[in-house]
C-alpha cells in the first residue's frame, strides 16, 4: 500500500509539473502569434490545462476502468469551480473582477455543464452521446474564439518559437508518464484500502489534475490579470464536461455507476450555478463568496466519501 501511495504522489507531481510547463509554454506560443489574452485564457491555456485529466481518462479507459476517468473529470470540475476559485479569491485579498466579455460568453454555461448529466442519466455513454458532446464543446469554443478575435493584436513579444515548441513537447512527455502511473497506482491503492477507485479519482487524483490551472491562475491574479485566471478555469471545466467526456465515450462507450451522475454531476452543475450567480452580482467575486465556495467543496468531499463507502 505504501508503494502505491508513494507512486501515486510522484505520478501526480509529474502530471502537475508537466501540465504547468505545458501551460506556460503554450501561452508563450500563443503570445508569439499575437493572440489576445482573452482567447489565451479561455481557449489556449484551458485546452492545455485539461490534458492531465484527459490523458488520465483515456488511460483509465484503456485499463478497463473508464468510470475512474469519468469520476476524475467530474471531481476536477467541482474542485475548479469551488476550491480553486476560493483559493484565488483568498489569495488576491481583493476579490476577482469579472469582465463583461466573459459574462457575455457564459450565459448558457450551466446548460453546457448539464448536458453530459442529461445524456448520462441511464448510466451509459454511447458513441452518439460522445459525438454530441464533442460537437457542442467545439461550438462553444468557436464562439469564444470568434468573440476574442477583434482584440488579437495585443502582444509585441518576439520569442524563439522553436524553443517554446521544444519545451512544450518535453512537458507533454512528463504529462504522459505521470498520467499512466497515476491510473495504475490509484487503482492499486484503492484495492489495498478496499474502496472504490472512483473515490480516489474524485477526491485525490482530481486535485492533482487541477494544479496547472491553479498555478497559472495564481500568477495571473498576482499580475492583476483576472480575465486570464477566470477564462482558464471556466474554459477547462467546459472542455472537461463536453469534449473530454465525449472523446472518452467515442473511443470506448462505457457503463458507469449512476451515482457519479446523481451525486458528482449534481454538485458540478450546482457549483457552476452558484459561481455564475456570484460573478453577476456586482461583477466581483468577494472574499465572503470565496469562503462559501470553499465550504461547498468541503461539503461535496464529505458527501462523496460517505456515498462511496
N, C-alpha and C positions, 0 to 999 in steps of 0.2 A: 504493500500500500504506500509506504514512504517513497519507494522508487517512482511509482506512478504520479504521486503528488509533486515530487521534485521535477519530473519530466514535464508535467502539465505547466508548472510555474515557468520553467525555462522556455517551453514552447510558446507560451503567451508573451513572454518577453521578446522572443523572436518575432512574433506576429506584430506586437505593438511597435517594435523598433523598425521592422521592415515597412510597415504601413506609414509610420511617421515620416520616415525618409522619403517614401514614395509620394506622400502628400506634399512635402517640401519641394521636391524637385519637379513634380508635375505642375505646381503653382508657378515655379520659376519658368518652366517651359511655356506656360500659358502667358506669362508676362512678356517673354521674348517675342511672342507672336501678337502682342498688343491686344490681348483680350481683357475686357473690363473686369473690375473687381467683383461686380455683381454676378457675372457669369462664372468667374473663377470660384466664388464661394458656393453658388447654388448648383453648379454643374461639374466643373473640372475637379475641384478638391473633393466634392461629395462623392463622385464616382470612384476616386482613388480610395477614399475613406471606407467604402463598403467592401473593399477587396478582402479584408480579413474574414468577415462573416460569409462572404460569397464563396471563397475558397474552402472554408471550413464546411459550409453547407454541401458543396459539391463532393468534398472528400467523404462526408458522412453518408451521402447517397451511394457512393462507390463502395463504402464499407458495409452497406446494407442497413443503415440506421438513419434514413432521411428525416425522421421525426426529431432527431438530435439537432440537425441543421435548422429545421423549422423553429424549434424552441429557442435556439441561439439567435436566430434572426428577430423573432418577436421580442425576446428578452432584451436584446441590444437596443431595439426601438423604444421600448419602455424606459430603459436607462437613459437613452439620448434625450427623450422628451421631458424627463423629470430630473433625474440625478445630475446629468451633465449640465443642463440649464441652471440648476440650483447652484452647482459649483461655480459656474461662470458669473452668476449674479452676485454671489457672496464674495468672490474674488475681486470683482470690479469695484464693489463698495459704493456704486452709484446707480445701479440698475442697468438694464440693457435697452438701448434705444432701437426701436423698430422703424425701419424706413417704409415709406408709403408704397414703394415699388414691391417690397416683399409682401405686404398685406394684399396688394392687388393680385399677386400670383398664388396666394394660399386660400382664396375664398372657397375653393372646392377641395381643399386639403383633406378634411375629415372623410369626404366621400372616397377619395383615392385610398386612404388608410383602411376604410371599412370594406372595400371591395374584396380583398383576399379573405376576410372574415366571412363575407356573404357566400363566396364561392366554396369555402371550406366547411360549411355547416354540416355536410354529410360525412365529414371525416376523411375526405379523399380529394386530392388534386389531380386532375386529368391533364392530358396534353392540351386539350381545348382550353381548360382553365388557365394553364400556363401561357398559352398564346395570347389570351385576352389580357392577362396581367402585363405581359411584356409590351403589347401594343399600347395599353393605357399609360404605362410608365414612360414609354418613349414619347408619346403625345404630350404628356405633361412637360417633359424636359425640352421638347421642341418649342413649346410656348414660352417657357422660361428663357431659353436661349434667344429666341426671336425678340423678346421684350428687352433683352440686355444688349442688343447689337448697337443701338444708337450711341452708346457711351463707350464703344470699344477702344477708342484711341486714348487710353489713359496712361499707359506706361511708356517710358522712354528708355528702358533698360537695354543694354547691349551685352548679353551674356553669351558664353560659349554653349551653344545649343547641344553640341555633341557630348560635352561633359555632362550636361544635365540628363541627356538620354541615357548615358552610360550609368550614372548613379541611380537613375530610375529603374533600369533593368536589374542592377545589383540589389536594390532594395526589394524588388519583386521576388528575387530568389530567396532572400531571407523570409519573406512572407510565405512562400510556398512550403518551405521546410517547416516553419513553425506551425502552419495550418495542419499539415499532415500529422505531426506528433501531438497536436492539441486534441484531435479527434481520438486517436488511439489511446493516449494517456488518460483522457477524460472517461472514456469507456471502461478502461481497466480500473480506474479509481472508483467509478460507480459500482462496478461489480464487487470490489473489495469492501465497500461500505454498504453493500446490499440495498442500494437505492437506484432509482431510475436514472439513466444517463441524461434524460431530458432536463432534470433539475440541475445537474452540473452545467449543462449548456445554458439554461435560462439565467442562473444566478452567478455563475463563475466565469465560464468562457465568454458569455456576452459582455461582461465587464472588461475583459481583456480586449475584445474587439472594438470597444468604443474609445479606447485610448488615443488612436490617431486623431479623431475629430476633437476630442477633449484637448489634447496638446496644441493642435493647430488653432482652436478657438481661443484658448487661453492667451496665446501670443497675439491673436487679433484683438482681443479685449484689451490687452496691455497697451497696444498701439491705438486704442480707441477706434478700431475699425469693426464696429459691431455688426455691420451688414455682412462681413465675411464670416463671422462666427455663426450668426443666425442662419445664413444661407447654407453653410456647410452642414449643420446639424439637420435642418429641415430637409435638405436635399438627400442626405444619407438615409434618413428614415423612409422617405418616399420611395427611393430606389430599392431599399431592402424589401418593403412591403409589396412592391409590384414586380419590378424587373427580376430581382434575385429569386423570389419565390416562384415567379414564372419560369425562369431558367431551370430551377430545380425540378419543377413539375414536368417541364417539356423534355428534359433529359431522361427522367425516370419517374413516371407517375407513381404516386405512393399514397398509402393509407397512414393515418396517424391518430393518436389518442385525441378524442374530440375535446377533452378538457383544455388542450392547447388553445383551441378557438374560444371556448366559453370563458376561460379564466385569463390567459395571457393576452389573447386577442381583444377581449373586452377592456382590459387595462390599457392596452395600446391605443384603442380608439378614444377612451375617456381621457387619457393623458393628452392626446392631441387636441381634444375639445377644450380642456382646461387651459392648456398653453395658449391656444389661439384666443381664448377669452381674455387672458392676461395681456396678450400682445395688442389687442384692440382697445384696452382700457388706458387711454392716455398715451398709447404707443411707447410706453416704457414699462418694462417688467421690473417691479420693485423688489427690494430685499425681502419684504414680507411675503410676497408671492413666490420668491425663490425658496423660502423656508417651507411654504405649503407644498411646493413641488417635491422637496426633499422628503417631507412626511408622506406624501403619496407614494413615492418609490419604496420607502420603508414598509408601508402597508402592503404594497404589492409583493415584496420579497417574503414577508411573513406568511401571507396567504398562499403563495406558490409553494412554500416549504410545507405548510400544513396539508394542502391538497395533494401534493406529490408523495406524501409518506405512505 
